[in-house]
Amino acid sequence: MSQPNDMIRLLQIAYSWRKPILIVTFLMAVASSLISWFGMPDYYKSSVTLYPSNPIMTDRQVLFQQICGRDRDRLFRQCG
C-alpha cells in the first residue's frame, strides 16, 4: 500500500525542484544548439538542377480537360 504514497512523494519532490529543472533544461537546450550551430563542421552540401517546364502543358485548360476515346497521354483522366 505504500506505492501510491511513493509516487505522490516523487511528484512533490519534482514540483519543489521545478525551477532548477526548467532552468537547467533551457540552458542545456541553448548550449547544445549553439554547439551544433557554431562548433560542428558542415558535412553535407546539396545542390539542385531545376529544369523549366513546358508552359503549354501547365495550362489550366490542358490539365483539366477530359479526353474521351483518345489515348494521348496516360496522365489525363479518361472518360467512361
N, C-alpha and C positions, 0 to 999 in steps of 0.2 A: 504494500500500500504506500510505500514511500516514493515510488516512481513519479506520480504526478507532482508531488512536492519538489522533487529534484528538478523537474522541468520548469516549474514556476520559479524556483530559485535561480536557475540558469537564465531565464528571461529577465529577472530582476537585476542580475549582475550585468547582463548585456545592456540593459536600459540605463543603468547607472554609469556605464562606460561609453555611452553613445557618442558623446562629443569627441573624445580622443580617437575612437574608432573611425568616425567620419572624417576627422582631420587627417589622420594617417592615410586613409584610403584616398582622399583627394590629393594629398601631396605625392603619393606613390603614382597615381594616375598622371599627374603633371610631369613628374620626373621621368617616367617611362616614355611618355610621348615626346619629351624634349630629347631624351637619349636616342630614340628611334629617328627623330627628325634630323638632328644635327650630328649624331655620333656614328651612325651606321652608313656605310657606303651604299650607293645605288647599284644593285646587282643586275637589274633588268632595264633594257632600253627597248621601247616599242616604236614601231613605225607603221604607217598605213599608206596604201596606194588607193586613191579614190578615182574611179572612172566615172565620167559623167554619163548619165543615162540618156536614152533617146527621148526627147521631149514629146514626140508624137505618141509613143507607147504609154506615156504617163498622163495623157489627156483624159479628162473625165468621161467623155463620150466613148472612148476606146475601152476604158477599164470596165465600164458598167453596161456595155451593150450585150444583148442576148443574141447568140448565133444559133440559128436553128437549121439543122441539116448540113452544115458545113463543118469540116474538121480542120479549121485553120490553125488553131492553137489549143493545146490541151489546158492552158491556164484559164481560158474563157469558159464560162458556165454554159453547158449545153441545155437546150430546151427539151422538155418532154419528160 
